[in-house]
């Protein structure tokens, strides 16, 4: 698995978790969905993603986007 795939899986998982929490706990959890979306947009323009840095330290191979 590459860093690119791991970031996409992690972002999708976080969005699903935040939506479940928003439904069952509090609507404020939708803010987590917004933060994840903004981070994805920001990383598309800059190529910098905090999750990618963590996955790189964990030893995942580089992908086409995150090196």
N, C-alpha and C positions, 0 to 999 in steps of 0.2 A: 504494500500500500504506500502510495506517495503522500507527501505533505498536502498536496492539492486535494486529494481524495479525503484525507483526514479532516481538513478544514471544512469541506462541504458536508461531510457526515456530522461533524460536531455542530455546525451552524444549524443544520436541519433538526438535529436532536434538541438543541437549545430552544428553537422555535416551538417545537412540539411540546416540550416540557413547560414553557412559559404559557402556552395556550391552555394546557390542562390545568395549570395552577390558576390562571385567570378565571377559568370556568368554575373550579371547585373552591378556591380560596378567596381571591380578591381580584377585581378588575385591574388593579395596579400592576399585576404581573405582565400585562400587555406592554409595559415599558421595557421589559427585557427583550421582547420581540423587536421593538423599535431600535434598541441598542444593537442587537445582532444585525439587523438590516442596515443600519448606518455604518457599522464596522465593515460589512461586506462591500458596501458602496465605496467607502474610503479605501479599502484595500485594493479594489479594482483599479483605482486611479494612482495609488502610490506604490502598490506592491508590498506594503508593510502590514503585517497582521500579527497581533500578539499571540494568537493561537498557533500560527505557523512557527513562530519562534519556539514555543513550547514543544511542538511536535518535532522540530529539528533537534532540540536538545535530547528528546527521547530516542533519537536515532533513526527516524523515518527518512527514506530516500527523498531527494529533492524532486520536484515536478517541473512542469512547464512554466508555472506562474511563480511559485515561491521557491527560492533557492537558498 
